[in-house]
Structure formats: structure tokens, C-alpha cells
Amino acid sequence: MNTIMSVINGLTVDSTHAVIEKDYPAIGEVIAKIQHSKSAMLDKSLWHTLEIYAEGKAKYV
């Protein structure tokens, strides 16, 4: 299985989960590719988001 790189708030997160294609019913064209995520993947992206927020808050507040 291929490793897919997702970018969440500038943080690159690896995933080997299968991709689910979402089709636009009227024309049958793929409009999005969605992946399942593990809680660890979401936790990592959340912590990164909080770090960016803290940096911005310290800089501008």
C-alpha cells in the first residue's frame, strides 16, 4: 500500500490507509479523495495547531 502525505496546518502527516473516492453524482467525476485517520494522527495535528496558535498569540498579543 502507498504512503499518502497529508498536510494539516503545514504539518506533514503520513498515512497508509486506503483512500475513499467521493463522486459527483451528476457527472460521475471524482471530486474528493478522503482518508480514514487514526486518533494518533489527529492528536499530532491538533498539537501542531496549538503550537502555531501559541506562537501567534505570543507574537501579536
Backbone as ProteinMPNN parsed JSONL, in Angstrom:
{"seq_chain_A": "MNTIMSVINGLTVDSTHAVIEKDYPAIGEVIAKIQHSKSAMLDKSLWHTLEIYAEGKAKYV", "coords_chain_A": {"N_chain_A": [[0.845, -1.176, 0.0], [0.483, 2.268, -0.705], [2.117, 5.082, 0.81], [0.522, 7.91, 1.946], [0.769, 11.38, 1.929], [-0.472, 13.75, 4.003], [-1.32, 17.157, 4.553], [-1.69, 19.12, 7.292], [-2.457, 22.078, 8.596], [0.115, 22.927, 7.791], [1.717, 20.895, 8.75], [3.178, 17.859, 7.912], [1.722, 14.737, 7.597], [1.957, 11.271, 7.692], [0.214, 8.54, 6.18], [-1.124, 5.291, 5.746], [-3.562, 4.373, 5.128], [-6.376, 3.266, 3.188], [-7.713, 5.093, 0.408], [-10.796, 6.764, 0.041], [-12.862, 7.401, -2.575], [-14.867, 10.138, -3.485], [-17.623, 10.71, -5.44], [-19.081, 13.017, -7.786], [-22.391, 12.929, -8.244], [-23.932, 13.786, -10.489], [-22.25, 13.971, -12.727], [-20.454, 11.965, -12.394], [-17.798, 12.309, -11.795], [-14.744, 12.205, -9.915], [-14.559, 14.048, -7.033], [-13.349, 14.376, -4.631], [-10.899, 12.924, -2.469], [-10.843, 10.94, 0.246], [-9.527, 10.075, 3.428], [-9.378, 7.626, 6.002], [-8.601, 8.266, 9.421], [-6.331, 7.812, 12.126], [-6.541, 8.095, 15.694], [-4.13, 8.947, 16.777], [-2.947, 10.273, 14.652], [-4.663, 12.453, 14.366], [-4.309, 13.614, 16.894], [-1.624, 14.401, 16.736], [-1.754, 16.366, 14.729], [-3.456, 18.175, 15.98], [-1.928, 19.017, 18.223], [0.119, 20.302, 16.849], [-1.306, 22.408, 15.69], [-2.087, 23.787, 18.009], [0.432, 24.598, 18.926], [1.195, 26.391, 16.895], [-0.801, 28.302, 17.232], [-0.159, 29.229, 19.825], [2.353, 30.381, 19.33], [1.626, 32.462, 17.57], [-0.079, 33.932, 19.231], [1.693, 34.733, 21.25], [3.321, 36.361, 19.754], [1.692, 38.418, 18.733], [-0.006, 39.337, 20.733]], "CA_chain_A": [[0.0, 0.0, 0.0], [1.247, 3.505, -0.793], [2.022, 6.046, 1.893], [-0.064, 9.165, 1.484], [1.172, 12.514, 2.747], [-1.496, 14.766, 4.206], [-0.8, 18.369, 5.175], [-2.67, 19.698, 8.203], [-1.863, 23.3, 9.143], [1.532, 22.978, 7.479], [2.39, 19.715, 9.268], [3.024, 16.698, 7.05], [1.347, 13.545, 8.348], [1.939, 10.082, 6.848], [-0.875, 7.597, 6.404], [-1.156, 4.183, 4.788], [-4.949, 3.95, 4.99], [-6.932, 3.323, 1.839], [-8.409, 6.323, 0.05], [-12.182, 6.613, -0.395], [-13.159, 8.425, -3.573], [-16.233, 10.671, -3.474], [-18.016, 11.099, -6.793], [-20.163, 13.962, -8.008], [-23.36, 12.045, -8.898], [-24.469, 14.269, -11.762], [-21.331, 13.725, -13.845], [-19.653, 10.789, -12.096], [-16.393, 12.686, -11.648], [-14.218, 12.185, -8.551], [-14.372, 15.427, -6.572], [-12.55, 14.374, -3.405], [-10.347, 11.661, -2.003], [-10.899, 11.051, 1.704], [-8.836, 9.003, 4.127], [-9.637, 7.4, 7.418], [-7.455, 8.701, 10.22], [-6.21, 7.251, 13.461], [-6.57, 9.147, 16.704], [-2.769, 9.471, 16.934], [-2.747, 11.214, 13.548], [-5.406, 13.663, 14.714], [-3.642, 14.217, 18.051], [-0.399, 15.057, 16.262], [-2.125, 17.593, 14.023], [-4.02, 19.1, 16.963], [-0.819, 19.616, 18.976], [0.805, 21.236, 15.955], [-2.178, 23.576, 15.589], [-1.985, 24.524, 19.271], [1.754, 25.237, 18.96], [1.141, 27.551, 15.995], [-1.651, 29.294, 17.896], [0.6, 29.815, 20.936], [3.377, 31.243, 18.735], [0.961, 33.656, 17.061], [-0.576, 34.683, 20.366], [2.854, 35.355, 21.898], [3.886, 37.359, 18.866], [0.798, 39.525, 18.433], [-0.827, 39.768, 21.86]], "C_chain_A": [[0.895, 1.246, 0.0], [1.062, 4.356, 0.455], [1.524, 7.354, 1.317], [0.326, 10.26, 2.457], [0.022, 13.51, 2.811], [-0.845, 15.96, 4.877], [-1.929, 18.989, 5.984], [-2.007, 20.87, 8.9], [-0.352, 23.347, 8.953], [2.324, 21.785, 7.988], [2.116, 18.544, 8.342], [2.781, 15.469, 7.908], [1.26, 12.373, 7.378], [0.75, 9.197, 7.186], [-0.826, 6.514, 5.337], [-2.576, 3.647, 4.616], [-5.418, 4.082, 3.547], [-7.704, 4.625, 1.629], [-9.823, 5.977, -0.416], [-12.469, 7.753, -1.371], [-14.621, 8.831, -3.486], [-16.542, 11.204, -4.872], [-19.1, 12.166, -6.766], [-21.207, 13.219, -8.82], [-23.825, 12.498, -10.284], [-23.561, 13.934, -12.946], [-20.428, 12.518, -13.613], [-18.171, 11.06, -11.93], [-15.981, 12.637, -10.176], [-13.937, 13.619, -8.133], [-13.542, 15.504, -5.292], [-12.045, 12.976, -3.129], [-10.17, 11.802, -0.491], [-10.209, 9.844, 2.319], [-9.36, 8.853, 5.539], [-8.418, 7.871, 8.184], [-7.501, 8.016, 11.577], [-6.203, 8.395, 14.46], [-5.184, 9.742, 16.911], [-2.454, 10.508, 15.859], [-3.451, 12.535, 13.846], [-4.784, 14.379, 15.906], [-2.407, 14.99, 17.628], [-0.733, 16.375, 15.567], [-2.715, 18.628, 14.975], [-2.917, 19.783, 17.757], [-0.061, 20.618, 18.121], [0.004, 22.524, 15.818], [-2.086, 24.428, 16.846], [-0.638, 25.227, 19.411], [1.777, 26.488, 18.085], [0.31, 28.668, 16.623], [-0.883, 29.997, 19.015], [1.68, 30.76, 20.416], [2.767, 32.549, 18.237], [0.46, 34.543, 18.195], [0.57, 35.409, 21.078], [3.414, 36.499, 21.057], [3.006, 38.6, 18.745], [-0.03, 40.029, 19.609], [0.049, 40.279, 22.981]], "O_chain_A": [[1.946, 1.259, 0.641], [-0.001, 4.354, 1.075], [2.048, 7.843, 0.316], [0.225, 10.086, 3.671], [-0.404, 14.046, 1.788], [0.076, 15.802, 5.678], [-2.98, 19.337, 5.448], [-1.097, 20.681, 9.707], [0.377, 23.762, 9.855], [3.511, 21.674, 7.681], [0.963, 18.261, 8.018], [3.54, 15.189, 8.836], [0.575, 12.459, 6.359], [0.332, 9.117, 8.342], [-0.526, 6.783, 4.173], [-2.772, 2.585, 4.024], [-4.913, 4.909, 2.787], [-8.274, 5.18, 2.568], [-10.025, 5.024, -1.167], [-12.332, 8.926, -1.026], [-15.508, 7.979, -3.422], [-15.815, 12.039, -5.41], [-19.925, 12.216, -5.853], [-20.953, 12.898, -9.981], [-24.082, 11.666, -11.153], [-24.045, 13.646, -14.04], [-19.716, 12.091, -14.522], [-17.369, 10.126, -11.926], [-16.767, 12.984, -9.295], [-13.172, 14.326, -8.79], [-13.084, 16.582, -4.914], [-12.669, 11.981, -3.498], [-9.44, 12.672, -0.016], [-10.294, 8.731, 1.799], [-9.736, 9.83, 6.187], [-7.311, 7.872, 7.646], [-8.568, 7.689, 12.097], [-5.894, 9.533, 14.107], [-5.07, 10.934, 17.195], [-1.776, 11.5, 16.125], [-2.897, 13.608, 13.604], [-4.732, 15.608, 15.935], [-2.168, 16.101, 18.101], [-0.067, 17.385, 15.795], [-2.498, 19.827, 14.799], [-2.958, 20.998, 17.95], [0.356, 21.667, 18.612], [0.576, 23.615, 15.83], [-2.014, 25.654, 16.762], [-0.568, 26.329, 19.954], [2.313, 27.521, 18.484], [0.679, 29.841, 16.551], [-0.947, 31.22, 19.139], [1.902, 31.824, 20.995], [3.329, 33.622, 18.458], [0.566, 35.768, 18.123], [0.427, 36.57, 21.462], [3.918, 37.486, 21.594], [3.521, 39.715, 18.663], [-0.695, 41.058, 19.489], [-0.46, 40.69, 24.024]]}, "name": "protein", "num_of_chains": 1, "seq": "MNTIMSVINGLTVDSTHAVIEKDYPAIGEVIAKIQHSKSAMLDKSLWHTLEIYAEGKAKYV"}
